[in-house]
Amino acid sequence: MSRKGPGLLLKDILGGKDRQIAAAASVIADAAPDILLLTGFDYDLDGTALAAFEARIAAIGQGYPHRFALRPNTGMATGIDLDGDGKAGGPRDAQGFGRFAGEGGMAILSRYEIAAGGVADLSDFLWRDLPGGLIDGAGLSDAARAVQRLSTTGHWAVPVDLPGGRRLTLLAWYATPPVFDGPEDRNGRRNRDEAAFWLRYLDGALPMAPPDAPFVLLGDANLDPVDGDGRADALGALLADPRLTDPAQASAGAARAAAEQGGANAGQKGDPARDTADWPDDPAGPGNLRVDYVLPSADLEVAGGGVWWPAPGEAGAGAAAEASRHRLVWVDITLP
């Protein structure tokens, strides 16, 4: 099964240490996707960091001539006290948690041309306007409700022009973790609604046109459908939606890691082979979870897929572990 053919790949790049960056570049070059979504990648106006990272990948054999990023909601100042601590200007008072503008954004690298003129940036959609959303009870003041965007980082619809005149749309998002809050469960509610947004978008229930098929929904939902903290009903509905295909990507490395861990993974209900994030073995922690997704539209033929998580001793295991706690998720697709 070739990973050089038409495919998509999800990767979470965290941190800025050179060894970690080199490991991430190595994983991507080995996987050799045609289109790549990066999450947790800091944004700058001129795209300097993204260009430099692409150059690292190209230097070891896999270049991406087309790069794309938008300013994320993370670190975007609101000027008001969003978190209710009596002060404005803190990282939790931004549209999405961030200590500086652009922290932990998203970016796309592609071998194919990105139709930038056709991009729909949906990231300014207000949380209060989501049909069936859970903003009520989140503890937001009236002033906060009036400005609070739904997207922690962003919701994008990005068309990519493929050979033969075909077009594929990427529906990308990077949600807040459903923890680090209080009994009002603000983050848990928002995380749930960031997934529910896509259901309403595909339904045509929002004030923007739904995407034309074919498309691929991909990103870091920061939520497992059956394990860990969070409200998983909307994510579960996405995974079961007949408009999408869930390839249920898996790896031998994830299964092995769960078998060797105790603590939180001892009571795991989901298939551990499908986990995509390797959190420390801590009895009080979440354990390994499936939180990263690449879901093609139902009209696309899935030729293969997996999680890039080599078992200990296999080639690439060290680089995958060094690159991030999240593992790369990939799928090979064939257009109709």
Summary of the structure (lengths in Angstrom):
residues: 336
radius of gyration: 18.9
end to end distance: 18.9
largest distance: 56.5
contacts: 1154
relative contact order: 0.15
helix: 28%
strand: 23%
